[in-house]
């Protein structure tokens, strides 16, 4: 039976493969068919590394995400200053050594957490707008609603956003990440508003002003949802922003029913 018809682990396959080639070389009058030893070892190492790589990469990414999520919960519970490697480790149910292995310091972990929130936020509204179709009014409504989706508008995450915003004045890295998030968001809303203005033939409406107003409204409503959750919910917050759109783009958005935002 040939070794090629037997399923072997990569390392054993190469050992038997080279031994088989050596034996055949002897049967062929001593003409060497062997691959140089250094090449064989190199090929074996490369093949084994390729086999192991996917299994090692996935757990690393999963572990880092686990630690970022634990950091979100820790900051929501303790604030930025009182969040430590120990509180994150306790929240995640892991050792501090694991955190040091992946992030080395609290500051690197916090930066990774902020980047995760910013990426998650952008991915959320981009997907919502893409699913809304081609009509600019539907796309703008989807963009506004994305700010109040459960994945983004969760009280723990809102607490963490406000914590980072509060520190951004003295932390250039935080300020830069938040500015990048805000710039991409503002540009998307301005583009949609300009499309509506052209489509509806509106006059006297400035797309940049509408975008700035929506941004300020969202921040204020997020604060209400964080600090006064018994007086407002996500649906009501979205309805308030939609009412503003209806008052601005009267040909595209129906007026809300009286009391719909309460």
C-alpha positions as CSV (number, residue, x, y, z in Angstrom):
1,X,0.0,0.0,0.0
2,X,1.4,3.4,-0.9
3,X,1.7,6.1,1.7
4,X,-0.1,8.4,-0.6
5,X,-3.3,6.4,-0.1
6,X,-3.1,6.8,3.7
7,X,-4.3,9.9,5.5
8,X,-1.4,11.1,7.7
9,X,-0.6,14.2,9.7
10,X,1.5,16.6,7.7
11,X,4.7,16.0,9.7
12,X,4.5,12.2,9.4
13,X,3.6,12.4,5.8
14,X,6.8,14.3,5.0
15,X,8.9,11.8,7.0
16,X,7.5,8.8,5.2
17,X,7.5,10.7,1.9
18,X,11.3,11.3,2.0
19,X,12.0,7.8,3.3
20,X,10.0,6.4,0.4
21,X,11.9,8.5,-2.1
22,X,15.2,7.4,-0.6
23,X,14.3,3.7,-0.9
24,X,13.2,4.1,-4.5
25,X,16.5,5.9,-5.2
26,X,18.4,2.8,-4.0
27,X,16.3,0.5,-6.2
28,X,17.1,2.8,-9.2
29,X,20.9,2.2,-9.1
30,X,21.7,4.7,-6.5
31,X,20.5,7.7,-8.5
32,X,19.3,10.1,-5.9
33,X,15.7,11.2,-6.0
34,X,15.9,12.8,-2.5
35,X,15.2,16.4,-1.9
36,X,18.0,18.2,0.0
37,X,17.5,17.9,3.7
38,X,17.3,21.6,4.4
39,X,14.6,22.0,1.7
40,X,12.6,19.1,3.2
41,X,12.7,20.6,6.7
42,X,11.7,24.0,5.3
43,X,8.8,22.6,3.3
44,X,7.7,20.6,6.3
45,X,7.8,23.6,8.6
46,X,5.9,25.8,6.0
47,X,3.2,23.1,5.6
48,X,2.8,22.6,9.3
49,X,2.6,26.4,9.9
50,X,0.0,26.8,7.1
51,X,-2.0,24.0,8.8
52,X,-1.9,25.6,12.2
53,X,-2.3,29.2,11.3
54,X,-6.1,29.4,11.0
55,X,-6.6,27.7,14.3
56,X,-4.2,30.1,16.1
57,X,-5.5,33.3,14.4
58,X,-9.2,32.9,15.1
59,X,-8.9,32.4,18.9
60,X,-6.7,35.6,19.1
61,X,-9.3,37.7,17.4
62,X,-12.1,36.2,19.5
63,X,-10.1,36.7,22.7
64,X,-9.5,40.4,21.9
65,X,-13.1,40.9,21.1
66,X,-14.0,39.3,24.4
67,X,-11.7,41.6,26.2
68,X,-13.1,44.7,24.4
69,X,-16.6,43.7,25.4
70,X,-15.5,43.2,29.0
71,X,-13.9,46.7,28.9
72,X,-17.2,48.2,27.7
73,X,-19.0,46.6,30.6
74,X,-16.3,47.7,33.1
75,X,-16.2,51.3,31.9
76,X,-20.0,51.5,32.0
77,X,-19.9,50.2,35.6
78,X,-16.8,52.0,36.9
79,X,-15.9,54.8,34.5
80,X,-12.7,55.2,32.6
81,X,-10.5,56.2,35.5
82,X,-11.6,53.3,37.8
83,X,-11.4,50.7,35.1
84,X,-8.3,48.7,35.5
85,X,-6.8,45.6,34.0
86,X,-8.1,43.9,37.2
87,X,-11.7,45.0,36.7
88,X,-11.6,44.0,33.0
89,X,-10.1,40.6,33.9
90,X,-12.7,40.0,36.5
91,X,-15.5,41.0,34.1
92,X,-14.2,38.8,31.4
93,X,-13.5,35.9,33.8
94,X,-9.8,35.8,32.6
95,X,-6.4,36.5,34.1
96,X,-4.6,39.8,33.9
97,X,-1.9,38.0,32.1
98,X,-4.2,37.3,29.2
99,X,-4.9,41.0,28.9
100,X,-1.2,41.9,29.0
101,X,-0.6,39.3,26.3
102,X,-3.0,40.9,23.9
103,X,-2.9,44.6,24.8
104,X,0.1,45.2,27.1
105,X,-1.5,48.2,28.8
106,X,-4.8,49.7,29.9
107,X,-4.4,52.6,27.5
108,X,-4.0,50.3,24.5
109,X,-7.0,48.3,25.6
110,X,-9.1,51.5,25.9
111,X,-8.0,52.7,22.4
112,X,-9.0,49.3,21.0
113,X,-12.3,49.6,22.7
114,X,-13.0,53.1,21.3
115,X,-12.0,51.9,17.8
116,X,-14.3,48.9,18.1
117,X,-17.3,51.2,19.0
118,X,-16.5,53.6,16.2
119,X,-16.2,50.8,13.6
120,X,-19.4,49.1,14.9
121,X,-21.3,52.4,14.8
122,X,-20.2,53.1,11.2
123,X,-20.9,49.6,10.0
124,X,-24.4,49.8,11.6
125,X,-25.5,52.9,9.7
126,X,-23.8,51.9,6.5
127,X,-25.7,48.5,6.4
128,X,-29.0,50.2,7.3
129,X,-28.6,52.8,4.5
130,X,-27.6,50.1,2.0
131,X,-30.7,48.0,2.8
132,X,-33.0,51.0,2.4
133,X,-32.8,51.0,-1.3
134,X,-32.2,53.9,-3.8
135,X,-34.7,56.5,-2.6
136,X,-32.9,59.3,-0.7
137,X,-35.7,59.8,1.8
138,X,-35.8,56.1,2.7
139,X,-32.0,56.1,3.0
140,X,-32.0,59.2,5.3
141,X,-34.8,57.7,7.5
142,X,-32.7,54.5,7.7
143,X,-29.6,56.5,8.6
144,X,-31.4,58.3,11.4
145,X,-33.0,55.1,12.8
146,X,-29.6,53.4,12.9
147,X,-28.6,55.7,15.7
148,X,-31.3,54.1,17.9
149,X,-30.8,50.5,16.9
150,X,-30.4,48.1,19.9
151,X,-26.8,47.2,19.0
152,X,-25.6,50.8,19.0
153,X,-28.1,52.5,21.4
154,X,-27.4,50.2,24.4
155,X,-27.0,52.0,27.8
156,X,-23.6,50.4,28.5
157,X,-22.3,51.6,25.1
158,X,-23.9,55.1,25.5
159,X,-22.1,55.4,28.9
160,X,-18.8,54.5,27.3
161,X,-19.3,56.9,24.4
162,X,-19.9,59.8,26.8
163,X,-16.9,58.7,29.0
164,X,-14.6,58.8,26.0
165,X,-16.0,62.1,24.8
166,X,-15.4,63.6,28.2
167,X,-11.7,62.5,28.1
168,X,-11.1,63.5,24.4
169,X,-10.0,67.1,25.3
170,X,-6.9,65.8,27.0
171,X,-6.5,62.6,24.9
172,X,-5.5,63.3,21.3
173,X,-6.0,59.7,20.3
174,X,-9.6,59.7,21.6
175,X,-10.2,63.0,19.9
176,X,-8.9,61.8,16.6
177,X,-11.0,58.6,16.6
178,X,-14.1,60.5,17.5
179,X,-13.5,63.1,14.9
180,X,-13.0,60.5,12.2
181,X,-16.3,58.9,13.2
182,X,-18.1,62.2,13.2
183,X,-16.7,63.3,9.9
184,X,-17.8,60.2,8.1
185,X,-21.2,60.4,9.7
186,X,-21.7,64.0,8.8
187,X,-20.6,63.6,5.2
188,X,-23.1,60.8,4.7
189,X,-26.0,62.8,6.1
190,X,-25.0,65.9,4.1
191,X,-24.9,63.8,0.9
192,X,-28.4,62.4,1.6
193,X,-29.8,65.8,2.4
194,X,-28.5,67.3,-0.8
195,X,-30.0,64.5,-2.8
196,X,-33.4,65.3,-1.1
197,X,-33.0,69.0,-1.7
198,X,-32.4,68.4,-5.4
199,X,-35.2,65.9,-5.7
200,X,-37.8,67.9,-3.9
201,X,-36.8,71.3,-5.3
202,X,-36.4,72.7,-1.8
203,X,-35.1,76.2,-1.3
204,X,-33.7,77.8,1.8
205,X,-32.6,74.5,3.3
206,X,-28.9,74.0,4.0
207,X,-27.7,70.4,4.1
208,X,-24.8,71.1,6.5
209,X,-27.2,72.7,9.0
210,X,-29.6,69.8,8.8
211,X,-26.8,67.4,9.4
212,X,-25.4,69.4,12.4
213,X,-28.9,69.6,13.9
214,X,-29.5,65.9,13.6
215,X,-26.1,65.2,15.2
216,X,-26.9,67.5,18.1
217,X,-30.4,66.0,18.5
218,X,-28.9,62.5,18.5
219,X,-26.3,63.3,21.2
220,X,-29.0,64.9,23.4
221,X,-31.4,62.0,23.0
222,X,-28.6,59.5,23.7
223,X,-27.9,61.5,27.0
224,X,-31.6,61.3,27.8
225,X,-31.7,57.5,27.1
226,X,-28.7,57.1,29.4
227,X,-29.7,59.3,32.3
228,X,-33.5,59.2,32.1
229,X,-34.4,55.8,30.7
230,X,-37.9,55.8,32.3
231,X,-38.9,58.9,30.4
232,X,-37.9,58.0,26.9
233,X,-37.2,54.9,24.8
234,X,-35.4,54.3,21.5
235,X,-38.6,54.4,19.5
236,X,-39.6,57.8,20.9
237,X,-36.1,59.1,20.3
238,X,-36.2,58.0,16.6
239,X,-39.7,59.5,16.3
240,X,-38.4,62.9,17.5
241,X,-35.7,62.9,14.8
242,X,-38.2,61.8,12.2
243,X,-40.5,64.7,13.2
244,X,-37.7,67.1,12.5
245,X,-37.1,65.5,9.1
246,X,-40.9,65.9,8.4
247,X,-40.8,69.6,9.4
248,X,-37.7,70.1,7.1
249,X,-38.4,68.0,4.1
250,X,-42.2,68.4,3.9
251,X,-42.6,66.8,0.5
252,X,-40.8,63.6,1.6
253,X,-41.8,62.8,5.2
254,X,-45.3,62.7,6.5
255,X,-46.2,64.7,9.5
256,X,-46.3,62.6,12.7
257,X,-49.5,62.0,14.4
258,X,-50.1,64.3,17.5
259,X,-48.4,62.7,20.5
260,X,-46.4,60.2,18.4
261,X,-43.2,61.5,19.9
262,X,-44.3,61.1,23.5
